[in-house]
Amino acid sequence: MPKFSQRHKQGAANAITKRGAPRAIGELLTRGAPVLSQIRDQSARQTFWQSWFSEQLPEALGAHITGAVARDGILTAFADSAAWAARLRYALRELQPAIERADPGVREIRVRVLPRA
């Protein structure tokens, strides 16, 4: 005879109903969970820097930028190869005053290599 003691415990049915009704994904995203708001803010900053670079840099150089991250006063720009990273490093040195005007919180600029996936 099978054992049913695990399935028919008192309160087992109540555990399912206490969780509440399921929520829509849109509601969860707009509610502003701390992790999601941090991701949304970081994405907005990356989009800002990508568009700023495309306006300020020559088209040939801007096409080789794979990303940009501004965190803790450090702006890190990523190029798809070491050769383009060197060119980007020199170009950003010349644009440093304009970068500081665009975001006064930037104290340091770094360039790294990040190939396209």
Protein Blocks (a to p, Z undefined) as FASTA:
>chain_A
ZZfklmmcghklmmmmmnopaddfklmmmnopaklmmmmmmmmmmmmmmmmmmmmpcfkl
mmmpgbdcdeehiacdddfbfklmmmmmmmmmmmmmmmmmmmmmbmbdcddddddZZ
